[in-house]
Amino acid sequence: MKKNLNVLHYHIMLMPGIIFLILFSIVPMYGILIAFKDFKPGRGIWGSEWVGLEHFQFLFTLPDSKTIFFNTIFIAVMKIIAGIIVPLTVALLLNEARKQFFKRSVQTFIYLPHFLSWVILANIVVDLFSTTGIINQILSVFGVDPIMFMASNTWFPAIVIGSDVWKEFGFGTIIYLAALTGINPSLYESAVIDGATRWQQIWYITLPSIKPTIILLATLSLGNILNAGFDQIFNMYNPLVYESGDIIDTYVYRAGLVEAKFSLATAVGLLKSVVSFVLIMVSYFLASRFANYRIF
């Protein structure tokens, strides 16, 4: 009894989080029934007719299905790859800097975009790559005709991936820099005595020492492989780039809210959630297996 009283305050501290979870995550889940019904808003969820897996079967017959699934996976995978390589490279370069003022100034500068919303950043990107933007103005100096970057299915995925890296690589860099501070300095001193160059120190000491952090971030990112970024793409795309920029989340938005295909949109969202859940479980297993990362 005394032991239970000693931990009672911990349970009370958990209550707001549990209530929030129940109200906004558990209770709304009954809405997934729409995916198995011919939902009519006038009849409500329980009054609409059951149709079983009809919407899921219809989903795979749509010509847009392959496009949105391919775009989602392609953009998400490229974001994950770039999101590992760029922060790691910048962290290694900053780790070699000897001027602390320069090092901290760069960290602060590259970290700032992380705090800005995609509403702001997307407008900046659109302005930069518009036909009258600074990118086309620079190209015009070299005699290149204006390019419609934001209306090109060739350029749009690259702009989406690049702008996402621009927003988040500062945050990733700080994580890798934190991992670098944990390396024993005596390893570098021994390497210098043995005549190792800076590149050899990075290759044989730095990278192996932070390998668990790299593996952990890479495996945990697998859970977001179907999250290509609704906020970003919704604020940047237009009908001309649906072919290369339309992802699952934007398709669900258009089908569900714009075209009022509530059941089909719910089926797409449910399918994405199930696949994402499986990927999160796989990534957690891999993180536990290769990086010894465990929540419980």
Sequence and secondary structure as in RCSB ss.txt:
>XXXX:A:sequence
MKKNLNVLHYHIMLMPGIIFLILFSIVPMYGILIAFKDFKPGRGIWGSEWVGLEHFQFLFTLPDSKTIFFNTIFI
AVMKIIAGIIVPLTVALLLNEARKQFFKRSVQTFIYLPHFLSWVILANIVVDLFSTTGIINQILSVFGVDPIMFM
ASNTWFPAIVIGSDVWKEFGFGTIIYLAALTGINPSLYESAVIDGATRWQQIWYITLPSIKPTIILLATLSLGNI
LNAGFDQIFNMYNPLVYESGDIIDTYVYRAGLVEAKFSLATAVGLLKSVVSFVLIMVSYFLASRFANYRIF
>XXXX:A:secstr
 HHHHHTHHHHHHHHHHHHHHIIIIIGGGGGGGGGGEE  TTTHHHHSEE TTHHHHHHHHSHHHHHHHHHHHHH
HHHHHHHHHHHHHHHHHHHHH   HHHHHHHHHHHHGGGGS HHHHHHHHHHHTSTTSHHHHHHHHTT     GG
G TTTHHHHHHHHHHHHHHHHHHHHHHHHHTTS HHHHHHHHHTT  HHHHIIIIIHHHTHHHHHHHHHHGGGGT
T   HHHHHHH  GGGHHHH  HHHHHHIIIIIS  HHHHHHHHHHHHHHHHHHHHHHHHHHHHHH     
